[in-house]
Amino acid sequence: MTYELNPTAALDWARRQFTHYELMKVHDSSGLPEYIAVLKPNAMHTGHAVLVCAGDVIELCTILRAQGPPRLPRRSERQ
């Protein structure tokens, strides 16, 4: 798997829209791209998905937007 250091304009725009996620484009060993969003630690316990995968930036943004804006984090059961 490889990580792209210089994002496309679309991925850069998506990163500015969804700041509570770490968005990246990765390639598997055959070279096929996949877009991944990982919830940042400070946004845990907000009810959002921790990991979201999609085939392109538009699909990834659609999935993330459907979750709604980030809410205030709730305390975990262990705190």
Secondary structure, 3 states (H helix, E strand, C coil): CEECCCCCHHHHHHHHHCCCEEEEEEECCCCCEEEEEEECHHHCCCCCCCEEEECCHHHHHHHHHHCCCCCCCCCCCCC
